Amino acid sequence: MLAAGIQARSAVLSTIELSPIWHPSPNFGERRDGLTPSLIVIHYTAMGSAQAALERLCDPKAEVSAHYLIGNDGTLWQMVREEDRAWHAGAGEWDGKNDINSRSIGIELDNTGLHPFSEPQMTTLETLLPRIMNTWSILASGVIGHSDMAPDRKSDPGPHFDWQRLERQALARPRGSDIASASPSPGEFRAAARRAGFTAPVEDTQLLAAVRLRFRPWAKGPLETADLNALTQPNTTT
């Protein structure tokens, strides 16, 4: 059941037909232990152009790749088949599970991390996500940022990425609302974060920064009630 005000995914699917440009990368392998995708990890490239990112993601010396790259103008490239294991996530953990590369599909967005994501780029992403989610039965809660699963190493897709835009279309886990506690303790916050999937073993400050990057990128200072609120939501199927 969708939360109030969230549109059905099919409404997004009907707007654009995607035809990814196939640009194969040699940097991939088989998914391990018979795993299939249950997560989608969103990144930014932190490079000067989509072409520069494409070259790096297909360079055997770099030993990095992703399944998809979306340019600032909305152009979509595919470098690795969804069935295969791309090398995009690195070390980290989500919802108590590691080897995120074997469990996920990686999407790189052409962005330095210093400015908002363009409308054409977001439109392509909003069209690609439902297709992947429907193919692999991935829930909205399985769409995460690189910083969610590696808070001690990564900050992408960063503070300018519009997670709420995805949430309104059931393409990402919705943020929570009011809770009973008015003054959360670090332990209470960590427990709520773990229930939401933030299980990577990091310090309290790193955990708080990761949760804020996802739900409250404007927030500063010590832990506050709104940080815990963001992690607490009613029971849904998303």
C-alpha positions in Angstrom: 0.0 0.0 0.0 1.4 3.4 -1.0 1.7 6.2 1.5 -0.7 9.1 1.1 0.3 11.5 -1.7 2.7 9.0 -3.4 2.0 8.3 -7.1 2.0 4.9 -8.6 5.1 3.9 -10.5 3.2 3.2 -13.7 2.5 6.9 -14.1 6.3 7.4 -14.5 6.8 4.5 -16.8 4.4 5.9 -19.4 6.2 9.3 -19.9 9.5 8.2 -21.7 10.8 5.3 -23.6 14.4 4.5 -22.7 16.9 3.3 -25.2 20.3 3.1 -23.4 23.4 3.5 -25.4 25.4 0.3 -25.0 29.0 1.1 -24.1 30.4 -2.0 -22.6 32.9 -2.0 -19.7 35.3 -4.8 -19.1 35.0 -4.2 -15.4 32.5 -6.7 -14.2 32.1 -10.3 -13.1 29.5 -12.9 -12.0 27.3 -12.1 -9.0 28.5 -14.2 -6.1 26.6 -16.9 -4.2 23.7 -16.9 -6.6 22.6 -13.4 -5.5 20.3 -11.3 -7.7 19.7 -7.5 -7.4 17.7 -6.4 -4.4 19.2 -2.9 -4.2 19.8 0.0 -6.5 22.7 2.3 -5.5 22.8 5.9 -6.7 26.1 7.7 -7.2 27.5 10.9 -8.5 30.5 10.8 -10.8 32.5 13.7 -9.2 34.0 14.3 -12.6 34.0 17.2 -15.1 31.9 15.5 -17.8 29.9 12.5 -18.6 32.4 11.5 -21.3 35.3 11.6 -18.7 33.2 9.4 -16.4 32.3 7.0 -19.2 36.0 6.6 -20.1 37.0 5.9 -16.5 34.1 3.5 -15.9 35.2 1.5 -19.0 39.0 1.7 -18.3 40.4 -1.7 -17.3 43.1 0.0 -15.3 40.6 1.9 -13.2 38.8 -1.3 -12.1 35.5 0.5 -11.5 32.2 0.4 -13.4 28.5 0.8 -13.0 25.5 -0.6 -14.8 24.3 2.8 -16.0 25.5 6.4 -16.4 23.1 9.3 -16.9 24.4 12.4 -18.4 23.5 15.9 -17.3 21.4 16.2 -20.6 19.5 13.0 -19.8 21.5 10.7 -22.1 21.6 7.1 -20.7 24.5 4.7 -21.2 24.6 1.1 -20.1 28.0 -0.4 -19.4 27.2 -3.7 -17.6 24.3 -6.1 -18.0 22.0 -6.0 -15.0 22.5 -9.7 -14.6 26.2 -9.1 -14.0 28.2 -7.7 -11.0 29.5 -4.2 -11.7 32.2 -2.7 -9.5 30.6 0.4 -8.1 29.8 0.1 -4.4 33.0 -1.1 -2.8 33.2 -2.0 0.9 30.2 -1.3 3.0 27.0 -2.7 4.4 23.2 -2.2 4.1 20.5 -3.9 6.2 23.1 -6.3 7.8 24.4 -7.5 4.4 27.7 -6.9 2.7 29.0 -7.5 -0.9 26.7 -4.8 -2.1 28.0 -5.2 -5.6 26.5 -8.7 -5.8 23.2 -7.4 -4.4 22.8 -4.3 -6.4 22.5 -2.3 -9.7 24.7 0.8 -9.8 23.6 4.1 -11.4 26.1 6.9 -11.8 24.8 10.5 -12.3 27.0 13.0 -14.1 27.4 15.6 -11.3 30.3 16.9 -9.4 28.3 16.9 -6.1 28.5 20.7 -5.9 25.3 21.6 -7.8 21.7 20.4 -8.3 20.9 17.6 -10.6 19.3 18.7 -13.9 15.7 18.1 -14.9 16.6 15.9 -18.0 18.8 13.8 -15.8 16.2 13.3 -13.1 13.5 12.6 -15.7 15.7 9.8 -17.1 16.4 8.4 -13.6 12.7 8.5 -12.8 12.0 6.4 -15.9 14.9 4.0 -15.4 14.2 3.2 -11.7 10.7 1.7 -12.1 11.9 -0.5 -15.0 14.7 -1.9 -12.9 12.5 -2.2 -9.8 9.8 -4.1 -11.7 12.3 -6.4 -13.4 14.0 -7.5 -10.1 11.1 -6.9 -7.6 13.1 -4.3 -5.8 11.2 -2.3 -3.2 11.4 1.5 -2.7 13.4 0.8 0.5 16.0 -0.9 -1.7 16.9 2.3 -3.5 19.8 3.8 -1.6 22.7 6.2 -1.9 26.3 5.3 -1.9 26.7 7.2 1.4 23.9 5.1 2.9 25.9 1.9 2.7 29.4 3.4 3.1 29.0 6.3 5.5 32.7 6.3 6.5 33.9 6.6 2.9 31.3 8.2 0.6 29.0 11.2 0.4 27.3 10.6 -2.9 24.8 11.3 -4.3 25.2 14.2 -1.9 23.2 17.1 -0.4 21.9 18.4 -3.7 20.2 15.1 -4.7 16.4 15.4 -4.5 15.4 12.3 -2.6 11.9 13.7 -1.8 11.2 13.8 -5.5 11.8 10.1 -5.7 9.8 9.5 -2.5 6.7 11.2 -4.0 6.7 8.6 -6.8 7.3 5.5 -4.5 10.9 5.3 -6.0 12.6 5.6 -2.6 11.8 4.9 1.1 9.6 7.7 2.5 10.9 9.7 5.4 9.1 9.4 8.7 7.0 11.7 10.7 6.2 12.3 14.4 7.4 10.0 17.2 6.9 9.9 20.9 10.5 10.7 22.0 11.2 14.4 22.3 14.9 14.0 23.1 16.5 11.0 21.4 19.6 9.4 22.8 22.4 8.2 20.5 21.5 4.6 21.3 17.9 5.2 20.3 18.9 6.9 17.1 21.3 4.1 16.2 18.6 1.5 16.8 16.2 3.4 14.5 18.9 3.8 11.9 19.6 0.1 11.9 15.9 -0.7 11.5 15.9 1.6 8.4 19.0 -0.2 6.9 21.9 1.9 8.1 23.9 -1.0 9.6 27.5 -0.2 8.5 29.8 -0.2 11.6 30.6 3.6 11.9 30.9 6.2 14.6 27.9 8.1 15.8 28.9 11.3 14.1 29.3 9.4 10.7 26.0 7.7 11.1 24.2 11.0 11.9 25.9 12.6 8.8 24.8 9.7 6.6 21.2 9.9 7.8 21.1 13.6 7.3 22.6 13.4 3.8 19.7 11.1 2.9 16.8 12.9 4.7 17.9 16.3 6.1 21.0 17.6 4.3 20.5 21.1 5.6 20.7 20.1 9.2 23.7 21.0 11.4 24.8 20.5 14.9 24.1 17.7 17.4 21.4 15.0 17.2 17.9 16.3 17.4 14.3 14.9 17.4 13.9 15.6 13.7 16.7 13.2 12.9 14.9 10.3 14.6 11.6 11.4 13.1 13.1 11.0 9.6 13.8 7.3 10.3 10.4 6.4 11.8 7.5 5.7 9.6 4.1 3.8 9.6 4.0 0.2 8.5 3.9 0.1 4.6 4.8 -2.4 1.9 7.4 -0.1 0.4 
